[in-house]
Amino acid sequence: MEFNTIRERVKKLRVQIEEARYAYHVEDRNLLSPEILDSLKRELSNLEEKYPELITPDSPTQRVAGVPLAKFKKVTHFGGERLRMNSLNDAFSEEDVRAWKKRLEDYLGKPYRGSFYCDLKMDGLAVELIYRDGIFVEGATRGNGLVGEDITVNLRTIEAIPLRLHGDYPKELAVRGEVFLTKKEFARLNREQEKRGEKAYANPRNVAAGSLRQLDPKVTASRKLDFYAYSIPGEGTSYFTSYPTHDAEYRALRSWGIKTNPEGMVAQSLDEALAFREKWTRSREKLGYEIDGVVITVNNNRVYREAGIIGKAPRGGIAYKFSPREATTMVEDIKVQVGRTGALTPVALLRPVNVGGVTITHATLHNFDEITRLGVKKGDTVVVSRAGDVIPQITEVLVNLRTGKEVVFKAPKKCPVDGSALTKEGVVVRCGNPKCAARHRESLYHFVSRAGFDIRGLGTKIIDKFLDEGLIGDAADIFTLQEGDIAALPRFGKKSAENIVREVEEKKNVTLPRFIYSLGILHVGEETARALAKNFPVGDGKVSTFSEKYSKLSREDFEKVPDIGPVVAASLAEWFGEPRNLSLLGKFDAAGVKVTGEKTSKAGAKFSGETFVLTGTLSFLSRDEAKERIRNSGGEVSESVSKKTSYVVVGENPGSKEEKAKELGVKTVTEKEFLKMIGGK
């Protein structure tokens, strides 16, 4: 993108993020989900990192949160600017975390070989509690990090927060932690909402935030909020003596009767910390509350304070978030695929984006009515969602980020496969030719078959699934499949996706006879494909060369090939004269498919110069195995009997080819005789 375009994009991102952040932190409204806000912030941060001249003091990346609500009294946090309530920078990959540790060590000027404290990142609301002489006297929200809102009366209603400490506590103590709502309580509140005929709450975090800002503490008390502490802010010699590590803070808090998350642990290395995150990636659904990642903190408090602050976040800690269930990306194109039932499905081709732990490049738009409802255009910035075992889908268009260059999608007026008229059944649009979908599906089965590209990992059920979900529209699309797009489908996992993509990649190089046969040209079988490859080879292995060469051949040229008659020649000339077929060949070329010549048998081989025809069912060998044995011995296999045929191998229930051989005086042999000829048993 040119610089002016990037500058305009940065401006629009700032406006969108600030609007969402103000609504979230100040008004307790969600314009965007936290995951979407993270995605937009990450894009803005990346652009500002690449173009630092675009950074401004009011950029959302340069601040922590919104301003306090006017309806509550403002209070300054413990320690003021020196100990402000900071938010953490986010990491979204192992590489991000390792880069964070390196940046920390670069700043310290020495390697950090100490331990880390790992905790779950609660999806709630950060608060600060103040205790004097062991009595809870004040509580506030984070606000802008320096000043928050006094919500003491509401925090007092949370049973998890002790009103009086016990044990050997300091005369004045500040405690920071997270107020949250359990999944069970969230479900109970929504059942009550349903009984009252009111709208269900969107998520536990919103309920927790709204509850803490109720003017009537009785309302807060009716919603059974919970609390976990995560730090004791402080500095100075006595502080470091009392709490040399983050782990020591947790032990002290528990000794005074203040809850901390029992799942937290000390990791002796960064690898152990990363393993902690992987454990909870798999186990997060088993928890009774929502988390959106883990927090990894330098356990040594002196080092943590020495590392200081970068921007508005501490260098000594990082939030390693789970893969988002939602993210933003751009629609690069919209294609229409025809499924196995003939239904037309619009599919958005996306700029690659990680959603739910996989990188996807496709998202279903379901039907043409859905495109109208969403108002999605080519070039739009969109929200892509994937939850649980659900395929990725576009759920929202961020119209505020439009530049005016977006293109309106126009639905096709005819079937993109065979040009037939379309019919509509409710919201479903289908090809009016009932045979279209069946032929389309069968052509793909044929393409990957053993005699074609021999892609073993793509069975009929998998092809049907890919068709229905819009991942493939023709055979060439098979070679553009991405692991993430497959892994995101129901009942597909990372391993199966890897296997399919690897198998497809390995089959990109194919012999010319197999390639011709796989195209499914009417009347063109394996032997005709071999004859064509032998008479019209492709020297450089490029599909583009093949396309150019074969499209110039006439019906008469094809008829000159032995065993190709007028009917087959006409079929070939028609196929290579069809623009849609040539476009398909172009897609193969773009996908990196290569055609190679077959190894020719050495002169003097056992069956050199001999031609065989097989008829009937063979008992000891499959038809393909028999053909392979003949070719390995220097012979040729033909589909039809002629005077040039050397032998007709007759199996059980032979067809008319046996009679034809007798008429022409061609030698016939049984399967047992054939096995002796080739040296079999």
MIFIDREN-109373 format. One line per 8 residues: number of its first residue (from 0); their letters; for each residue x, y, z of C-alpha. Coordinates in Angstrom, 2 decimals, m for minus. Layout:
// residues N
NUM> a> X/Y/Z ~ ...
END
This chain:
// residues 681
0> mefntire> 0.00/0.00/0.00 ~ 1.19/3.53/m0.68 ~ 2.00/5.79/2.29 ~ m1.12/8.00/2.02 ~ m3.33/4.91/2.04 ~ m1.53/3.58/5.13 ~ m1.86/6.95/6.91 ~ m5.62/6.99/6.20
8> rvkklrvq> m5.94/3.40/7.45 ~ m4.15/4.33/10.70 ~ m6.52/7.28/11.25 ~ m9.61/5.12/10.75 ~ m8.28/2.41/13.05 ~ m7.65/4.97/15.82 ~ m11.18/6.34/15.59 ~ m12.71/2.85/15.63
16> ieearyay> m10.59/1.67/18.57 ~ m11.17/4.79/20.65 ~ m14.94/4.60/20.16 ~ m14.94/0.96/21.24 ~ m12.60/1.56/24.18 ~ m14.65/4.50/25.51 ~ m17.87/2.48/25.32 ~ m16.20/m0.50/27.01
24> hvedrnll> m14.32/1.24/29.84 ~ m16.57/4.21/30.53 ~ m20.10/3.23/29.56 ~ m19.97/m0.56/30.10 ~ m21.09/m1.13/26.52 ~ m19.52/m3.51/24.02 ~ m19.29/m1.99/20.55 ~ m16.77/m4.69/19.71
32> speildsl> m15.78/m7.89/21.47 ~ m12.44/m7.84/23.34 ~ m11.01/m10.18/20.69 ~ m11.97/m7.87/17.85 ~ m10.53/m4.89/19.72 ~ m7.31/m6.86/20.20 ~ m7.21/m7.62/16.48 ~ m7.63/m3.96/15.49
40> krelsnle> m5.10/m2.81/18.09 ~ m2.61/m5.37/16.81 ~ m3.01/m4.11/13.24 ~ m2.56/m0.50/14.39 ~ 0.45/m1.39/16.53 ~ 2.09/m3.23/13.62 ~ 1.55/m0.26/11.29 ~ 2.93/2.22/13.84
48> ekypelit> 5.92/m0.03/14.44 ~ 6.62/m0.10/10.71 ~ 5.92/3.62/10.26 ~ 6.92/5.29/13.58 ~ 6.41/8.73/12.04 ~ 2.65/8.03/12.20 ~ 2.63/7.62/16.01 ~ 0.80/10.42/17.83
56> pdsptqrv> 0.39/11.05/21.59 ~ m3.35/10.40/21.38 ~ m3.01/7.04/19.63 ~ m4.88/4.21/21.42 ~ m1.58/2.32/21.59 ~ m0.16/5.06/23.84 ~ m2.76/4.91/26.60 ~ m4.25/2.39/29.03
64> agvplakf> m7.97/2.99/29.44 ~ m10.81/5.50/29.43 ~ m11.76/8.25/31.86 ~ m13.66/7.52/35.14 ~ m17.43/7.61/35.23 ~ m18.69/10.95/36.54 ~ m21.34/9.34/38.74 ~ m18.74/7.88/41.12
72> kkvthfgg> m16.23/9.73/43.26 ~ m12.73/9.74/41.79 ~ m9.89/8.24/43.81 ~ m6.14/8.17/43.13 ~ m4.54/4.75/43.20 ~ m1.98/3.65/45.76 ~ 1.54/4.85/44.88 ~ 0.38/7.30/42.22
80> erlrmnsl> 2.34/7.44/38.96 ~ 5.13/5.20/40.30 ~ 2.79/2.28/40.98 ~ m0.02/2.99/38.54 ~ m2.40/0.15/37.61 ~ m0.98/m0.83/34.26 ~ m2.35/m3.23/31.72 ~ m0.08/m5.84/30.14
88> ndafseed> 1.13/m6.06/26.59 ~ m0.28/m9.05/24.71 ~ 1.45/m11.98/23.05 ~ m0.32/m14.27/20.62 ~ 2.36/m16.83/19.81 ~ 5.35/m18.58/21.33 ~ 7.57/m16.39/19.14 ~ 5.98/m13.28/20.69
96> vrawkkrl> 6.75/m14.54/24.21 ~ 10.36/m15.40/23.40 ~ 10.77/m11.98/21.77 ~ 9.40/m10.38/24.97 ~ 12.04/m12.18/27.08 ~ 14.81/m11.07/24.71 ~ 13.64/m7.44/24.87 ~ 13.62/m7.67/28.66
104> edylgkpy> 17.17/m9.06/28.73 ~ 18.36/m6.43/26.26 ~ 16.99/m3.71/28.56 ~ 18.52/m5.29/31.68 ~ 21.82/m5.79/29.86 ~ 22.10/m9.38/31.08 ~ 20.36/m12.75/30.71 ~ 17.43/m13.44/33.02
112> rgsfycdl> 17.84/m16.94/34.45 ~ 15.30/m16.64/37.25 ~ 11.85/m18.18/37.51 ~ 8.51/m16.92/36.22 ~ 5.14/m16.77/37.91 ~ 2.29/m18.06/35.76 ~ m1.34/m17.23/36.44 ~ m4.62/m17.47/34.57
120> kmdglave> m5.76/m14.26/32.90 ~ m9.25/m13.74/34.30 ~ m11.89/m12.23/32.07 ~ m13.29/m9.80/34.62 ~ m12.75/m6.26/35.94 ~ m9.51/m5.07/37.60 ~ m9.90/m3.36/40.98 ~ m7.75/m2.06/43.82
128> liyrdgif> m8.53/m2.67/47.50 ~ m7.11/m0.58/50.33 ~ m6.79/m2.00/53.88 ~ m5.82/0.09/56.91 ~ m5.13/m1.68/60.20 ~ m6.55/m4.80/58.59 ~ m9.92/m3.22/57.73 ~ m11.17/m2.83/54.15
136> vegatrgn> m11.67/0.93/53.75 ~ m11.66/1.69/50.03 ~ m12.01/0.03/46.66 ~ m11.77/1.40/43.15 ~ m11.84/0.42/39.51 ~ m8.68/0.76/37.41 ~ m10.03/3.74/35.43 ~ m7.14/5.32/33.55
144> glvgedit> m4.47/3.66/35.69 ~ m3.91/6.66/37.96 ~ m7.48/7.55/38.93 ~ m10.39/5.16/39.26 ~ m13.97/5.21/40.53 ~ m14.74/4.64/44.19 ~ m16.94/1.51/44.30 ~ m16.23/0.57/47.92
152> vnlrtiea> m19.88/m0.04/48.85 ~ m20.30/m2.47/45.98 ~ m17.04/m4.32/46.63 ~ m18.07/m4.81/50.24 ~ m20.97/m6.99/49.00 ~ m18.58/m9.56/47.49 ~ m18.06/m12.31/50.00 ~ m14.75/m13.32/48.45
160> iplrlhgd> m13.30/m9.97/49.57 ~ m12.57/m10.03/53.34 ~ m13.73/m6.99/55.29 ~ m11.13/m7.72/57.98 ~ m7.75/m9.41/57.52 ~ m6.21/m11.89/59.89 ~ m2.60/m12.81/60.58 ~ 0.44/m10.53/60.47
168> ypkelavr> m0.64/m7.89/57.96 ~ 0.90/m4.44/57.21 ~ m0.58/m1.29/58.74 ~ m1.53/m0.06/55.23 ~ m1.99/m2.48/52.37 ~ m3.03/m2.17/48.73 ~ m4.26/m5.27/46.92 ~ m5.00/m5.54/43.23
176> gevfltkk> m7.08/m8.23/41.66 ~ m9.94/m9.20/39.40 ~ m13.68/m9.27/40.04 ~ m15.47/m11.82/37.89 ~ m18.65/m13.83/37.51 ~ m18.67/m17.62/37.39 ~ m20.25/m19.47/34.47 ~ m22.82/m21.00/36.84
184> efarlnre> m23.91/m17.61/38.20 ~ m23.99/m16.18/34.70 ~ m26.34/m18.95/33.60 ~ m28.57/m18.34/36.65 ~ m28.84/m14.62/35.91 ~ m29.75/m15.30/32.30 ~ m32.46/m17.74/33.37 ~ m33.93/m14.97/35.49
192> qekrgeka> m33.71/m12.57/32.55 ~ m35.57/m15.10/30.43 ~ m38.32/m15.49/33.02 ~ m38.81/m11.73/33.04 ~ m38.94/m11.68/29.26 ~ m35.79/m9.56/29.11 ~ m32.75/m9.79/26.84 ~ m30.02/m12.23/27.90
200> yanprnva> m26.66/m10.84/28.99 ~ m23.91/m11.11/26.39 ~ m21.06/m12.41/28.57 ~ m19.95/m12.73/32.23 ~ m17.44/m9.88/31.97 ~ m20.13/m7.36/31.05 ~ m22.31/m8.47/33.96 ~ m19.41/m8.16/36.41
208> agslrqld> m18.55/m4.66/35.18 ~ m22.18/m3.53/35.23 ~ m22.72/m4.95/38.70 ~ m19.80/m3.03/40.18 ~ m21.16/0.24/38.83 ~ m24.66/m0.11/40.27 ~ m25.67/2.82/42.45 ~ m27.72/0.47/44.62
216> pkvtasrk> m25.38/m2.03/46.37 ~ m28.32/m4.40/46.81 ~ m28.29/m5.04/43.06 ~ m24.57/m5.84/43.23 ~ m25.15/m8.16/46.17 ~ m27.84/m10.06/44.23 ~ m25.23/m11.01/41.63 ~ m22.82/m13.32/43.33
224> ldfyaysi> m19.54/m11.87/42.13 ~ m16.18/m13.47/42.88 ~ m12.65/m12.14/43.31 ~ m9.01/m13.25/42.95 ~ m6.09/m11.05/44.02 ~ m3.00/m10.96/41.81 ~ m0.55/m8.41/43.27 ~ 0.58/m6.22/46.15
232> pgegtsyf> 1.88/m2.92/44.75 ~ 4.89/m1.47/46.56 ~ 8.56/m0.51/46.45 ~ 11.56/0.09/48.72 ~ 13.83/m2.09/50.85 ~ 11.15/m3.28/53.29 ~ 8.86/m4.23/50.40 ~ 11.49/m6.36/48.66
240> tsypthda> 12.43/m7.94/51.98 ~ 8.80/m8.89/52.68 ~ 7.98/m9.91/49.11 ~ 11.15/m10.90/47.23 ~ 9.10/m12.75/44.61 ~ 5.67/m12.62/43.03 ~ 5.06/m16.04/44.53 ~ 5.78/m14.57/48.00
248> eyralrsw> 3.05/m11.98/47.37 ~ 0.56/m14.77/46.70 ~ 1.56/m16.65/49.86 ~ 1.18/m13.48/51.94 ~ m2.22/m12.69/50.46 ~ m3.50/m16.16/51.24 ~ m2.14/m15.90/54.80 ~ m4.30/m12.79/55.34
256> giktnpeg> m7.43/m14.51/54.01 ~ m7.39/m12.97/50.54 ~ m8.13/m15.34/47.65 ~ m5.66/m15.93/44.84 ~ m6.14/m18.25/41.89 ~ m5.15/m21.76/43.03 ~ m4.08/m22.69/39.48 ~ m1.11/m20.28/39.52
264> mvaqslde> 2.39/m21.77/39.65 ~ 6.10/m20.95/39.55 ~ 7.82/m21.96/36.30 ~ 11.57/m22.52/36.53 ~ 12.04/m21.75/32.82 ~ 10.25/m20.05/29.97 ~ 9.59/m23.47/28.43 ~ 7.69/m24.46/31.59
272> alafrekw> 5.70/m21.22/31.37 ~ 4.81/m21.98/27.74 ~ 3.74/m25.50/28.74 ~ 1.46/m23.93/31.39 ~ m0.28/m21.95/28.66 ~ m0.65/m25.04/26.46 ~ m2.18/m26.96/29.34 ~ m4.87/m24.32/29.85
280> trsreklg> m5.47/m23.95/26.13 ~ m6.70/m27.54/26.28 ~ m8.40/m27.34/29.70 ~ m9.93/m23.85/29.85 ~ m13.49/m25.11/29.22 ~ m13.30/m27.22/32.39 ~ m12.94/m24.11/34.55 ~ m15.94/m22.59/36.30
288> yeidgvvi> m15.10/m19.12/34.96 ~ m13.91/m17.49/31.76 ~ m10.23/m16.86/31.01 ~ m8.71/m15.44/27.84 ~ m5.07/m16.41/28.32 ~ m2.32/m16.69/30.91 ~ m0.08/m14.08/32.53 ~ 3.67/m14.74/32.63
296> tvnnnrvy> 5.56/m12.51/35.08 ~ 9.20/m12.25/36.13 ~ 9.02/m13.83/39.58 ~ 11.85/m11.76/41.08 ~ 10.25/m8.51/42.26 ~ 13.50/m6.51/42.25 ~ 14.08/m7.43/38.61 ~ 10.43/m6.72/37.85
304> reagiigk> 10.69/m3.17/39.25 ~ 14.15/m2.65/37.68 ~ 12.68/m3.50/34.26 ~ 10.31/m0.57/34.61 ~ 7.60/0.47/32.19 ~ 7.52/0.62/28.39 ~ 4.73/2.86/27.20 ~ 2.03/2.09/29.74
312> aprggiay> 2.87/m1.61/30.31 ~ 5.46/m3.26/32.60 ~ 8.44/m4.87/30.86 ~ 8.47/m7.66/33.43 ~ 5.17/m9.29/32.50 ~ 3.17/m10.28/29.47 ~ m0.32/m11.64/28.76 ~ m0.05/m14.70/26.50
320> kfspreat> m3.55/m14.79/25.09 ~ m5.39/m17.76/23.68 ~ m6.01/m17.86/19.98 ~ m8.95/m15.52/19.38 ~ m12.38/m16.86/18.52 ~ m12.89/m13.65/16.58 ~ m10.55/m11.50/14.52 ~ m10.62/m8.83/11.86
328> tmvedikv> m9.32/m9.22/8.33 ~ m10.07/m8.02/4.82 ~ m12.22/m9.63/2.11 ~ m9.98/m9.96/m0.93 ~ m12.64/m11.54/m3.15 ~ m15.99/m13.33/m3.11 ~ m16.33/m16.55/m5.12 ~ m19.36/m18.75/m5.74
336> qvgrtgal> m18.98/m22.52/m5.35 ~ m21.46/m25.20/m6.43 ~ m21.99/m27.89/m3.80 ~ m22.82/m31.55/m4.33 ~ m26.57/m30.82/m4.18 ~ m26.32/m28.05/m6.76 ~ m26.63/m25.27/m4.14 ~ m24.61/m22.13/m4.84
344> tpvallrp> m22.58/m20.94/m1.84 ~ m20.78/m17.58/m1.80 ~ m17.41/m17.83/m0.09 ~ m15.21/m14.94/1.05 ~ m11.53/m15.22/0.18 ~ m9.75/m13.57/3.10 ~ m6.40/m12.08/3.90 ~ m4.93/m14.88/6.09
352> vnvggvti> m5.96/m14.50/9.74 ~ m5.63/m16.64/12.88 ~ m9.00/m17.53/14.40 ~ m9.43/m20.19/17.06 ~ m5.84/m21.39/16.69 ~ m5.82/m21.89/12.92 ~ m4.95/m19.62/10.03 ~ m7.89/m19.36/7.65
360> thatlhnf> m8.25/m17.87/4.19 ~ m11.90/m18.77/3.52 ~ m15.17/m18.01/5.33 ~ m18.65/m19.03/4.29 ~ m21.24/m16.36/3.49 ~ m23.97/m19.05/3.46 ~ m26.21/m17.58/0.74 ~ m26.79/m14.42/m1.31
368> deitrlgv> m29.38/m13.08/1.14 ~ m26.69/m13.18/3.86 ~ m24.40/m10.99/1.72 ~ m27.22/m8.46/1.46 ~ m27.94/m8.62/5.20 ~ m24.29/m8.08/6.12 ~ m23.72/m5.57/3.34 ~ m20.30/m7.10/2.72
376> kkgdtvvv> m18.24/m5.88/m0.23 ~ m14.94/m6.91/m1.76 ~ m12.26/m4.98/0.12 ~ m14.25/m4.65/3.36 ~ m12.72/m5.08/6.82 ~ m14.82/m7.77/8.49 ~ m15.18/m9.69/11.74 ~ m14.55/m13.41/11.32
384> sragdvip> m15.81/m15.72/14.06 ~ m15.20/m19.33/14.92 ~ m16.51/m20.87/18.11 ~ m16.13/m24.53/19.07 ~ m16.82/m26.94/16.24 ~ m18.25/m24.29/13.91 ~ m16.80/m23.33/10.54 ~ m15.45/m19.76/10.23
392> qitevlvn> m18.02/m17.18/9.18 ~ m18.26/m13.45/8.71 ~ m20.44/m11.90/11.40 ~ m19.94/m8.16/10.92 ~ m18.65/m5.55/8.49 ~ m16.71/m2.62/9.99 ~ m18.15/0.03/7.70 ~ m16.25/2.85/9.45
400> lrtgkevv> m13.03/1.48/7.97 ~ m14.23/1.72/4.36 ~ m12.13/3.80/1.96 ~ m14.63/4.09/m0.90 ~ m12.70/1.61/m3.05 ~ m14.77/m1.40/m1.97 ~ m16.61/m3.29/m4.74 ~ m20.25/m4.42/m4.52
408> fkapkkcp> m20.69/m8.17/m5.10 ~ m22.93/m9.16/m8.00 ~ m24.61/m12.55/m7.74 ~ m24.31/m14.78/m10.86 ~ m27.31/m15.08/m13.16 ~ m26.30/m18.55/m14.39 ~ m24.66/m21.60/m12.86 ~ m20.89/m21.02/m12.80
416> vdgsaltk> m20.26/m24.71/m13.56 ~ m22.42/m25.45/m16.61 ~ m24.16/m22.15/m17.41 ~ m27.66/m23.47/m16.64 ~ m30.49/m21.26/m15.35 ~ m30.79/m20.90/m11.56 ~ m33.72/m21.70/m9.30 ~ m34.43/m20.38/m5.80
424> egvvvrcg> m35.85/m22.38/m2.89 ~ m36.22/m20.00/0.06 ~ m32.74/m18.57/0.58 ~ m31.06/m21.40/m1.34 ~ m30.13/m20.82/m4.98 ~ m29.48/m23.95/m7.06 ~ m28.38/m24.87/m10.54 ~ m31.51/m25.66/m12.56
432> npkcaarh> m29.83/m28.69/m14.16 ~ m30.26/m31.58/m11.68 ~ m27.37/m33.46/m13.29 ~ m24.94/m30.56/m12.88 ~ m24.10/m31.18/m9.24 ~ m23.84/m34.94/m9.72 ~ m21.55/m34.56/m12.74 ~ m19.51/m31.92/m10.93
440> reslyhfv> m19.09/m34.16/m7.89 ~ m18.27/m37.24/m9.97 ~ m15.69/m35.30/m11.97 ~ m13.83/m34.48/m8.74 ~ m14.01/m38.12/m7.58 ~ m12.57/m39.08/m10.98 ~ m9.83/m36.46/m10.72 ~ m8.39/m37.79/m7.44
448> sragfdir> m8.90/m41.48/m8.33 ~ m6.04/m43.95/m8.45 ~ m5.74/m43.72/m12.24 ~ m5.85/m39.92/m12.05 ~ m3.87/m37.89/m9.51 ~ m4.12/m40.73/m6.99 ~ m4.66/m38.42/m3.99 ~ m5.30/m41.08/m1.36
456> glgtkiid> m6.28/m38.68/1.45 ~ m9.28/m37.27/m0.43 ~ m12.14/m39.74/m0.25 ~ m15.63/m39.05/m1.55 ~ m16.97/m37.90/1.83 ~ m14.15/m35.40/2.27 ~ m14.64/m34.03/m1.23 ~ m18.38/m33.68/m0.52
464> kfldegli> m17.57/m31.74/2.66 ~ m15.13/m29.44/0.87 ~ m17.72/m28.79/m1.83 ~ m20.50/m28.05/0.64 ~ m18.36/m25.67/2.70 ~ m17.07/m23.87/m0.38 ~ m13.39/m24.77/0.05 ~ m13.22/m26.12/m3.48
472> gdaadift> m15.16/m25.25/m6.60 ~ m13.11/m27.21/m9.13 ~ m10.20/m29.64/m9.24 ~ m7.57/m26.88/m9.32 ~ m8.81/m25.55/m5.96 ~ m7.61/m28.79/m4.36 ~ m4.03/m27.59/m4.80 ~ m4.70/m24.31/m2.98
480> lqegdiaa> m6.15/m25.90/0.18 ~ m4.67/m24.48/3.39 ~ m4.24/m26.42/6.62 ~ m6.14/m23.83/8.64 ~ m9.17/m23.88/6.36 ~ m9.42/m27.67/6.69 ~ m8.68/m27.79/10.44 ~ m11.45/m25.23/11.04
488> lprfgkks> m14.12/m27.61/9.68 ~ m16.17/m29.77/12.08 ~ m14.56/m33.16/12.82 ~ m11.28/m32.15/11.20 ~ m8.19/m31.56/13.29 ~ m4.72/m30.18/12.81 ~ m3.20/m33.61/12.10 ~ m5.75/m34.61/9.47
496> aenivrev> m5.39/m31.18/7.83 ~ m1.61/m31.56/7.73 ~ m1.92/m35.04/6.19 ~ m4.29/m33.87/3.45 ~ m2.21/m30.83/2.52 ~ 1.00/m32.89/2.51 ~ m0.57/m35.58/0.30 ~ m1.88/m32.96/m2.14
504> eekknvtl> 1.51/m31.24/m2.25 ~ 3.24/m34.54/m3.02 ~ 0.90/m35.17/m5.95 ~ 1.49/m31.84/m7.71 ~ 3.90/m33.59/m10.07 ~ 1.95/m36.02/m12.24 ~ 2.64/m37.92/m15.44 ~ 1.07/m36.48/m18.58
512> prfiyslg> m1.16/m39.56/m19.20 ~ m2.55/m39.36/m15.66 ~ m3.13/m35.62/m16.04 ~ m5.05/m36.04/m19.31 ~ m7.11/m38.90/m17.87 ~ m7.91/m36.91/m14.68 ~ m9.54/m34.12/m16.71 ~ m12.55/m36.37/m17.27
520> ilhvgeet> m12.87/m35.68/m21.02 ~ m15.74/m37.65/m22.53 ~ m14.58/m40.96/m24.14 ~ m10.98/m40.50/m22.97 ~ m9.84/m43.45/m20.87 ~ m6.40/m44.42/m19.59 ~ m5.13/m45.87/m22.87 ~ m6.37/m42.96/m24.95
528> aralaknf> m4.65/m40.63/m22.48 ~ m1.42/m42.58/m22.94 ~ m1.72/m42.45/m26.69 ~ m2.22/m38.69/m26.59 ~ 0.76/m38.20/m24.27 ~ 2.93/m40.32/m26.52 ~ 1.97/m38.43/m29.69 ~ 1.75/m34.93/m28.19
536> pvgdgkvs> 4.31/m34.77/m25.34 ~ 5.01/m31.66/m23.26 ~ 8.72/m31.08/m23.01 ~ 8.96/m28.48/m20.24 ~ 6.36/m29.98/m17.89 ~ 4.29/m26.78/m17.68 ~ 0.51/m27.01/m17.75 ~ 0.49/m23.70/m19.63
544> tfsekysk> 2.53/m25.31/m22.43 ~ 0.17/m28.30/m22.45 ~ m2.84/m25.97/m22.66 ~ m1.37/m23.93/m25.49 ~ m0.32/m27.00/m27.46 ~ m3.52/m29.04/m27.13 ~ m5.87/m26.09/m27.71 ~ m4.28/m25.61/m31.13
552> lsredfek> m4.88/m29.23/m32.18 ~ m7.78/m29.84/m34.56 ~ m10.16/m32.75/m34.73 ~ m8.12/m34.04/m37.67 ~ m4.91/m33.86/m35.61 ~ m6.44/m35.98/m32.89 ~ m7.73/m38.54/m35.43 ~ m4.17/m39.17/m36.58
560> vpdigpvv> m3.40/m40.77/m33.23 ~ m3.64/m44.60/m33.40 ~ m6.86/m45.98/m31.86 ~ m8.54/m42.52/m31.75 ~ m11.60/m42.37/m33.98 ~ m13.89/m39.53/m35.06 ~ m16.08/m39.58/m31.92 ~ m13.14/m39.35/m29.48
568> aaslaewf> m11.39/m36.77/m31.67 ~ m14.51/m34.59/m31.71 ~ m14.81/m34.83/m27.92 ~ m11.17/m33.78/m27.48 ~ m11.44/m30.85/m29.90 ~ m14.61/m29.65/m28.17 ~ m13.06/m29.87/m24.67 ~ m9.89/m27.98/m25.56
576> geprnlsl> m11.94/m25.37/m27.41 ~ m14.03/m24.49/m24.37 ~ m12.79/m21.26/m22.60 ~ m13.96/m22.52/m19.20 ~ m11.73/m25.60/m19.53 ~ m8.73/m23.53/m20.59 ~ m9.33/m21.31/m17.56 ~ m9.21/m24.43/m15.38
584> lgkfdaag> m5.87/m25.41/m16.94 ~ m4.61/m21.91/m16.14 ~ m5.55/m22.43/m12.49 ~ m3.60/m25.71/m12.43 ~ m0.58/m23.87/m13.76 ~ m0.92/m21.10/m11.15 ~ m1.26/m23.70/m8.38 ~ 2.11/m25.22/m9.32
592> vkvtgekt> 0.94/m28.48/m10.94 ~ 3.62/m30.02/m13.21 ~ 3.27/m32.75/m15.85 ~ 6.10/m35.20/m16.48 ~ 6.84/m37.87/m19.06 ~ 6.58/m41.56/m18.22 ~ 9.65/m43.73/m18.05 ~ 9.94/m45.64/m21.29
600> skagakfs> 10.87/m49.31/m21.29 ~ 14.22/m50.33/m22.65 ~ 14.33/m51.85/m26.11 ~ 14.44/m55.63/m26.00 ~ 12.14/m55.92/m22.95 ~ 9.95/m59.06/m22.85 ~ 6.83/m57.45/m24.38 ~ 8.53/m54.68/m26.35
608> getfvltg> 6.33/m53.92/m29.37 ~ 3.44/m56.07/m28.09 ~ m0.07/m54.70/m27.49 ~ m2.51/m56.26/m24.99 ~ m6.26/m55.89/m24.50 ~ m7.92/m56.97/m21.23 ~ m11.51/m58.23/m21.09 ~ m13.62/m59.74/m18.32
616> tlsflsrd> m12.88/m59.98/m14.59 ~ m9.40/m61.08/m13.51 ~ m9.13/m63.27/m10.42 ~ m5.46/m63.02/m9.45 ~ m4.63/m59.46/m10.43 ~ m6.60/m56.24/m10.52 ~ m7.00/m54.60/m13.91 ~ m4.56/m51.84/m12.87
624> eakerirn> m1.95/m54.34/m11.64 ~ m2.14/m56.29/m14.91 ~ m1.65/m53.10/m16.93 ~ 1.31/m52.10/m14.79 ~ 2.97/m55.53/m15.26 ~ 2.53/m55.30/m19.03 ~ 4.01/m51.81/m19.22 ~ 6.91/m52.70/m16.92
632> sggevses> 7.74/m55.47/m19.40 ~ 7.76/m53.07/m22.34 ~ 4.26/m53.77/m23.66 ~ 1.33/m51.48/m24.45 ~ m2.29/m51.74/m23.32 ~ m5.21/m50.81/m25.57 ~ m8.91/m50.43/m24.86 ~ m10.02/m51.80/m28.24
640> vskktsyv> m9.18/m54.85/m30.33 ~ m7.67/m54.35/m33.79 ~ m5.44/m56.24/m36.19 ~ m2.49/m54.59/m34.43 ~ m3.43/m56.24/m31.11 ~ m0.98/m58.94/m30.05 ~ m2.97/m60.63/m27.26 ~ m6.42/m60.42/m25.69
648> vvgenpgs> m6.34/m61.54/m22.03 ~ m9.69/m63.15/m21.23 ~ m11.02/m63.19/m17.68 ~ m14.42/m64.29/m16.30 ~ m17.53/m63.00/m18.10 ~ m15.68/m61.48/m21.04 ~ m17.40/m58.98/m23.27 ~ m17.54/m58.51/m27.00
656> keekakel> m13.78/m58.03/m27.20 ~ m13.26/m61.82/m27.13 ~ m15.56/m62.24/m30.14 ~ m13.82/m59.39/m31.93 ~ m10.44/m61.08/m31.37 ~ m11.71/m64.32/m32.90 ~ m13.06/m62.44/m35.93 ~ m9.72/m60.74/m36.51
664> gvktvtek> m7.61/m63.78/m35.72 ~ m6.00/m62.17/m32.65 ~ m4.53/m64.61/m30.14 ~ m6.51/m64.94/m26.86 ~ m4.99/m66.16/m23.58 ~ m6.52/m67.05/m20.22 ~ m5.47/m65.27/m17.05 ~ m3.33/m68.27/m15.99
672> eflkmigg> m1.57/m68.27/m19.36 ~ m1.02/m64.54/m19.06 ~ 0.51/m64.97/m15.59 ~ 2.98/m67.53/m16.98 ~ 3.85/m65.11/m19.77 ~ 4.73/m62.31/m17.35 ~ 6.46/m64.65/m14.91 ~ 3.67/m64.69/m12.32
680> k> 2.34/m67.60/m10.28
END
